């Protein structure tokens, strides 16, 4: 995993995924700027620390491609992945908003 200290480093490296630290999920303006910059240079942008519906909304508004956190699912062993995916699909269906796959705001 790579945490970039300066945006210039993001451009110089050949990477395709950037994970944005959970400390930004509360600060929508900063999150939007980080996600926008990252998406201009990499394909996938993950926002970490999505713990509440508000965090999820912020990640969507910032146009992150992926989210990670307890709002989506608790930590689980890999063998539990099918059950987690089924739970997400049923939650998505009942809410009318996709929580599975690449999000688009």
matplotlib code that plots the C-alpha trace (Angstrom):
import matplotlib.pyplot as plt

x = [0.0, 1.2, 0.2, 1.2, 2.6, 2.8, 0.6, 3.6, 4.6, 1.2, 1.9, 5.4, 4.5, 2.9, -0.1, -3.7, -5.3, -5.2, -6.6, -7.6, -7.2, -10.3, -9.4, -10.7, -14.2, -15.5, -14.2, -16.1, -14.3, -10.9, -12.2, -13.6, -10.3, -8.2, -10.6, -10.7, -6.9, -6.5, -9.1, -7.3, -4.2, -5.4, -8.3, -9.5, -9.9, -10.8, -12.1, -11.3, -13.2, -16.8, -18.6, -21.9, -24.5, -23.0, -19.5, -21.0, -22.8, -19.5, -17.7, -20.4, -20.4, -16.6, -17.0, -14.8, -14.9, -14.8, -15.4, -14.1, -15.4, -17.9, -20.9, -20.3, -19.3, -17.4, -14.0, -14.4, -12.3, -12.1, -14.3, -17.2, -17.1, -20.1, -22.3, -21.0, -21.8, -25.3, -25.9, -24.7, -26.9, -30.0, -29.2, -28.7, -32.0, -34.0, -32.4, -32.7, -29.0, -26.2, -23.6, -21.9, -19.4, -18.0, -20.0, -20.8, -22.2]
y = [0.0, 3.5, 6.6, 9.7, 12.7, 14.9, 14.8, 14.8, 11.4, 10.0, 11.0, 9.6, 6.2, 3.5, 2.7, 2.0, 2.2, 5.0, 4.5, 7.7, 7.7, 7.6, 11.0, 12.7, 11.0, 13.7, 16.6, 16.6, 19.5, 18.0, 14.5, 15.8, 17.5, 14.3, 12.0, 14.3, 14.6, 10.8, 9.9, 12.1, 9.9, 6.4, 4.2, 3.2, 5.4, 3.8, 5.9, 4.1, 4.5, 4.5, 3.8, 5.6, 6.6, 10.1, 8.8, 6.7, 9.7, 11.8, 9.1, 9.1, 12.9, 12.8, 10.3, 7.6, 4.4, 2.2, 2.4, 0.4, 0.4, -1.0, 0.6, -1.8, -4.8, -5.8, -7.4, -11.0, -13.9, -14.5, -17.6, -15.3, -13.2, -14.9, -14.2, -10.6, -10.1, -11.5, -9.2, -6.2, -7.1, -7.4, -4.1, -2.5, -3.8, -2.6, 0.9, 1.4, 2.5, 0.3, -0.6, -3.2, -2.5, 0.8, 3.7, 6.7, 9.9]
z = [0.0, -0.8, 1.2, -0.8, 1.0, -2.1, -5.2, -7.4, -6.2, -7.3, -10.9, -11.0, -9.7, -11.8, -9.5, -10.2, -6.7, -4.1, -0.6, 1.1, 4.9, 7.1, 8.6, 5.5, 5.4, 7.8, 5.7, 2.5, 0.8, 1.4, 0.4, -2.9, -3.7, -2.9, -4.8, -7.8, -8.0, -7.5, -10.1, -12.7, -12.3, -11.2, -12.0, -8.5, -5.4, -2.1, 0.8, 4.1, 7.4, 6.0, 9.3, 8.9, 6.2, 6.3, 5.6, 2.7, 1.3, 1.5, -0.4, -3.1, -3.3, -3.6, -6.5, -4.9, -6.9, -3.8, 0.0, 2.9, 6.4, 8.9, 7.2, 4.4, 6.4, 9.5, 9.2, 8.3, 7.1, 3.3, 3.6, 4.8, 1.6, -0.1, 2.9, 3.0, -0.7, -0.3, 2.7, 0.7, -2.3, -0.1, 1.6, -1.8, -3.0, 0.0, -0.1, -3.8, -4.0, -5.2, -2.5, -4.6, -7.4, -8.5, -7.2, -9.3, -7.8]

ax = plt.figure().add_subplot(projection="3d")
ax.plot(x, y, z, "-o")
ax.set_aspect("equal")
plt.show()
